[in-house]
Amino acid sequence: MATARIPSRRRSAAREGTRLETAASHADTGGHTTAIVEDRAVLVSVELTGERRKLTHAAALARRSASLHANSLDEVDEHDAPVEAEAPDLDFEAALAEFQELATSAGAHIAATLTQRRPRAEISTLIGPGKVEEVEAVVQSTGANLVLFDHDLTPSQTRNLNDLLPVRVIDRTQLILDIFARHARTREGQLQVELAQLEYQLPRLAGRGKAMSQLGGGIGTRGPGETKLETDRRRIRERIDRLKAQLEQVRRNRRQQRQRREAVPVPTVALVGYTNAGKSTLFNALTDAGVLASSRMFATLDPKLRHLSLPSRRKVLLSDTVGFIRNLPHTLVTSFRATLEEVERAELLLHVRDASSPMNAEQKAQVEAVLSELDVAQTPTLQVFNKIDLLSEPEREILLGSLGKDAIAVSARTGEGLDRLTAAIEDRIGGAEAPDPTATAYFRIPQREGRTIAALEGGAFLENKRFEGNLIYFTARGPSSLLQRYRRFQVHDASALPETSPEERPRYRTAHG
């Protein structure tokens, strides 16, 4: 077997030189390289049992309940001993399915999937020499040209695996970065992805020492000089500095836009959640925005902002953001700070969760971990259980029976529960503690003030409307900021309003809703 690996090392050496040239040109041009283009991939999923996170009994019970097809909750015994034993298997299988979906979203054709459970990682190759030989055999038998690891590899592990295997080796972080690069459409998104890619790539460059030295051309410059590796690193660092400066300009522009919005108080509500939880579908259902809603992971990368009209006609800004995922690379959180500022500034978060996922409890924990990193864990949050149309009747009954006051069950695809959701948003945005609470005021406005009347009708509910001479009397219920804008027309004593006859009230409500 050692003899068979000699050509692999030679091919790997050639690939190493090519990768360095690509990194240098990438840093020079600021372009984007895509690691996967319809590749045949062998997937390697590793579970390190010695480091496996212990699931709490509540989380394990929640996962098991979500996957039950029983007819009642009576079949779920919270003292049932197998719960703890079964949870890791469910965790591993669901994580493997998620990894396969990631590979598919990146455009890879899955040629084979290999799994390994081991107490701890092999320092040099993560999976050990025997498993490396098995991976090499599967690669040769399937004709694959790529190996994907569902684990982050250290720079030395990546180099060793590239030496031992005849094909490219890509870890989980690099795979996610590739998907992000595919879906970046705006200039801001492309800058953020490129920054994350270069910061990931920088510590993984490898050179050939003095053999790659760049010699000077004059007296005093001869000698080992700056190696090719050092040149690549310098170019990438320079490119990173330029990208950070450009993103800082984006952040300043976004801050100025936000300040203009805040001049007229409009609350912001941000959708957050695990990738593929249905955030974009819910965003479209609430705002008719028509943004891309795809079952592929990370279909939404660039943030979207749209106005949402609540039952009281109050306007709020709804923000659709990038989805989170298990073991989200830290470089992505750092690079996308400008995009995630909408989450940081939101008055209310809608945590969209896939009610049909067996990994619901762990996905919730992963999202909350990222929110804590963004320092928004204390922001008021509504738990929105989406995709209830995919649940069976027993599962739906279990879910609805367990919902608290800060949880709503909806189906963005069918529209079920959306009225309850908008009403819940109204309660939290328009309450007495809100920045712009809902208020009631009484108005007496001349009919020539058509623009004022139209503005109030567009942003508030008008009741008990009555005409008297050239004056219009009515009661308005809506955002305090809107009503205060026209306080010069307000009547502070409600008894001063003329009585509305019972015959007129139905006629007005029929005509104006």
Secondary structure in CASP SS format (residue, H / E / C, confidence):
PFRMAT SS
TARGET T0000
AUTHOR 0000-0000-0000
METHOD secondary structure of the structure
MODEL  1
M C 1.00
A H 1.00
T H 1.00
A H 1.00
R H 1.00
I H 1.00
P H 1.00
S H 1.00
R H 1.00
R H 1.00
R H 1.00
S H 1.00
A H 1.00
A H 1.00
R H 1.00
E H 1.00
G H 1.00
T H 1.00
R H 1.00
L H 1.00
E H 1.00
T H 1.00
A H 1.00
A H 1.00
S H 1.00
H H 1.00
A H 1.00
D H 1.00
T H 1.00
G C 1.00
G C 1.00
H C 1.00
T C 1.00
T C 1.00
A C 1.00
I C 1.00
V C 1.00
E C 1.00
D C 1.00
R E 1.00
A E 1.00
V E 1.00
L E 1.00
V E 1.00
S E 1.00
V E 1.00
E E 1.00
L E 1.00
T H 1.00
G H 1.00
E H 1.00
R C 1.00
R C 1.00
K C 1.00
L C 1.00
T C 1.00
H H 1.00
A H 1.00
A H 1.00
A H 1.00
L H 1.00
A H 1.00
R H 1.00
R H 1.00
S H 1.00
A H 1.00
S H 1.00
L C 1.00
H C 1.00
A C 1.00
N C 1.00
S C 1.00
L H 1.00
D H 1.00
E H 1.00
V C 1.00
D C 1.00
E C 1.00
H C 1.00
D C 1.00
A C 1.00
P H 1.00
V H 1.00
E H 1.00
A H 1.00
E H 1.00
A H 1.00
P H 1.00
D H 1.00
L H 1.00
D H 1.00
F H 1.00
E H 1.00
A H 1.00
A H 1.00
L H 1.00
A H 1.00
E H 1.00
F H 1.00
Q H 1.00
E H 1.00
L H 1.00
A H 1.00
T H 1.00
S H 1.00
A C 1.00
G C 1.00
A C 1.00
H E 1.00
I E 1.00
A E 1.00
A E 1.00
T E 1.00
L E 1.00
T E 1.00
Q E 1.00
R E 1.00
R E 1.00
P C 1.00
R C 1.00
A C 1.00
E E 1.00
I C 1.00
S C 1.00
T C 1.00
L E 1.00
I C 1.00
G C 1.00
P H 1.00
G H 1.00
K H 1.00
V H 1.00
E H 1.00
E H 1.00
V H 1.00
E H 1.00
A H 1.00
V H 1.00
V H 1.00
Q H 1.00
S H 1.00
T H 1.00
G C 1.00
A C 1.00
N C 1.00
L E 1.00
V E 1.00
L E 1.00
F E 1.00
D C 1.00
H C 1.00
D C 1.00
L C 1.00
T C 1.00
P H 1.00
S H 1.00
Q H 1.00
T H 1.00
R H 1.00
N H 1.00
L H 1.00
N H 1.00
D H 1.00
L H 1.00
L C 1.00
P C 1.00
V C 1.00
R E 1.00
V E 1.00
I E 1.00
D C 1.00
R H 1.00
T H 1.00
Q H 1.00
L H 1.00
I H 1.00
L H 1.00
D H 1.00
I H 1.00
F H 1.00
A H 1.00
R H 1.00
H H 1.00
A C 1.00
R C 1.00
T C 1.00
R H 1.00
E H 1.00
G H 1.00
Q H 1.00
L H 1.00
Q H 1.00
V H 1.00
E H 1.00
L H 1.00
A H 1.00
Q H 1.00
L H 1.00
E H 1.00
Y H 1.00
Q H 1.00
L H 1.00
P H 1.00
R H 1.00
L C 1.00
A C 1.00
G C 1.00
R C 1.00
G H 1.00
K H 1.00
A H 1.00
M H 1.00
S E 1.00
Q E 1.00
L C 1.00
G C 1.00
G C 1.00
G C 1.00
I C 1.00
G C 1.00
T C 1.00
R C 1.00
G C 1.00
P C 1.00
G C 1.00
E E 1.00
T E 1.00
K H 1.00
L H 1.00
E H 1.00
T H 1.00
D H 1.00
R H 1.00
R H 1.00
R H 1.00
I H 1.00
R H 1.00
E H 1.00
R H 1.00
I H 1.00
D H 1.00
R H 1.00
L H 1.00
K H 1.00
A H 1.00
Q H 1.00
L H 1.00
E H 1.00
Q H 1.00
V H 1.00
R H 1.00
R H 1.00
N H 1.00
R H 1.00
R H 1.00
Q H 1.00
Q H 1.00
R H 1.00
Q H 1.00
R H 1.00
R H 1.00
E H 1.00
A H 1.00
V C 1.00
P C 1.00
V C 1.00
P C 1.00
T E 1.00
V E 1.00
A E 1.00
L E 1.00
V E 1.00
G E 1.00
Y E 1.00
T C 1.00
N C 1.00
A C 1.00
G C 1.00
K H 1.00
S H 1.00
T H 1.00
L H 1.00
F H 1.00
N H 1.00
A H 1.00
L H 1.00
T H 1.00
D C 1.00
A C 1.00
G C 1.00
V C 1.00
L C 1.00
A C 1.00
S C 1.00
S C 1.00
R C 1.00
M C 1.00
F C 1.00
A C 1.00
T C 1.00
L C 1.00
D C 1.00
P C 1.00
K E 1.00
L E 1.00
R E 1.00
H E 1.00
L E 1.00
S E 1.00
L C 1.00
P C 1.00
S C 1.00
R C 1.00
R C 1.00
K E 1.00
V E 1.00
L E 1.00
L E 1.00
S E 1.00
D E 1.00
T C 1.00
V C 1.00
G C 1.00
F E 1.00
I C 1.00
R C 1.00
N C 1.00
L C 1.00
P C 1.00
H H 1.00
T H 1.00
L H 1.00
V H 1.00
T H 1.00
S H 1.00
F C 1.00
R H 1.00
A H 1.00
T H 1.00
L H 1.00
E H 1.00
E H 1.00
V H 1.00
E H 1.00
R C 1.00
A C 1.00
E C 1.00
L E 1.00
L E 1.00
L E 1.00
H E 1.00
V E 1.00
R E 1.00
D E 1.00
A C 1.00
S C 1.00
S C 1.00
P C 1.00
M C 1.00
N H 1.00
A H 1.00
E H 1.00
Q H 1.00
K H 1.00
A H 1.00
Q H 1.00
V H 1.00
E H 1.00
A H 1.00
V H 1.00
L H 1.00
S H 1.00
E H 1.00
L C 1.00
D C 1.00
V C 1.00
A C 1.00
Q C 1.00
T C 1.00
P C 1.00
T E 1.00
L E 1.00
Q E 1.00
V E 1.00
F E 1.00
N E 1.00
K C 1.00
I H 1.00
D H 1.00
L H 1.00
L C 1.00
S C 1.00
E H 1.00
P H 1.00
E H 1.00
R H 1.00
E H 1.00
I H 1.00
L H 1.00
L H 1.00
G H 1.00
S H 1.00
L C 1.00
G C 1.00
K C 1.00
D C 1.00
A E 1.00
I E 1.00
A E 1.00
V C 1.00
S C 1.00
A C 1.00
R C 1.00
T C 1.00
G C 1.00
E C 1.00
G C 1.00
L H 1.00
D H 1.00
R H 1.00
L H 1.00
T H 1.00
A H 1.00
A H 1.00
I H 1.00
E H 1.00
D H 1.00
R H 1.00
I H 1.00
G C 1.00
G C 1.00
A C 1.00
E C 1.00
A C 1.00
P C 1.00
D C 1.00
P C 1.00
T E 1.00
A E 1.00
T E 1.00
A E 1.00
Y E 1.00
F E 1.00
R E 1.00
I E 1.00
P E 1.00
Q C 1.00
R C 1.00
E C 1.00
G H 1.00
R H 1.00
T H 1.00
I H 1.00
A H 1.00
A H 1.00
L H 1.00
E H 1.00
G H 1.00
G H 1.00
A C 1.00
F E 1.00
L E 1.00
E E 1.00
N E 1.00
K E 1.00
R E 1.00
F E 1.00
E E 1.00
G C 1.00
N C 1.00
L E 1.00
I E 1.00
Y E 1.00
F E 1.00
T E 1.00
A E 1.00
R E 1.00
G E 1.00
P E 1.00
S H 1.00
S H 1.00
L H 1.00
L H 1.00
Q H 1.00
R H 1.00
Y C 1.00
R H 1.00
R H 1.00
F H 1.00
Q E 1.00
V C 1.00
H C 1.00
D C 1.00
A H 1.00
S H 1.00
A H 1.00
L C 1.00
P C 1.00
E C 1.00
T C 1.00
S C 1.00
P C 1.00
E C 1.00
E H 1.00
R H 1.00
P H 1.00
R H 1.00
Y H 1.00
R H 1.00
T H 1.00
A H 1.00
H H 1.00
G C 1.00
END
